[in-house]
């Protein structure tokens, strides 16, 4: 794990810098810096458009009472792409632009899911219906929709009772 982090935080920026220096030898430093700035601006604009589209889809799903982990993952990947696109360099820009393309995102998600399945152990725990434990502070109750209060008496919202300390 340390080697991967070392690679990401040291060698990738150095490779980006080296590529920028090599490109500036052939095209001039003004053109190279201009390309980095232009790719950052265009990338940020595309990331903003992609993010708005995903947020609109998420809102639509939530409005229907559904939630899609796939859309949340897309939003996170677009957010990460924006960070890569704002980082100066051609390698990070290429990775960031690839994250904005939906088929590429799908490919990345499949790779990340396979890695997570290999690396982590997942357990599903099912809770029994009813009380899960005998806590004396637990009160069994029933929740009624708010519109049913009209059928009840005006003081129906008041709960009468007593506490038995045993």
C-alpha positions, 0 to 999 in steps of 0.5 A: 500500500505504501508503494502505491501511495508513493507512486501516486503522490511522487511519481505521477506529479514528476511524470506530469512535470517531465511531460510538460517540460518535454512538450514545452521543448517542442511547442514552447513554454507559453503554448504548453502552459496555455494548454494546461490552463485551457484543459483545466478550464474546459475540464472544470466546465465539463465536470460541472455539467456532468455533476449537474446531470447526475444530481438531477438524476439523483433528485429524480430517484429520491423524488420517486422514493428510490436511491441509486448507489450507482448514481452516488458513485458517479457523483463521487467519480465526477467530483474526483475527476474535477480535482484531477482536471484542476491539477496541472499536468497532462496525465492527470487531465487525461485521467480526469477527462476519462472519468467524465465519460460514462462508459469509462466510469462504468469500467472504472467502477467495475474494477473498483468493485472487483478490488473491494470484493477481493480486499474486504470482507462483507457481512450481512447481519439481519435483525429479527423483527420486533425487539432486538434486545430487552432494554427497559428504556425501549417503548413499543409504539405505533406511528400513524400518518399525520393526516389521520390526526383529523379523524381523532379527537383534538387531544389525540396527540397527547400520550397518557400512560405510566411508567412501571419501574420494575 
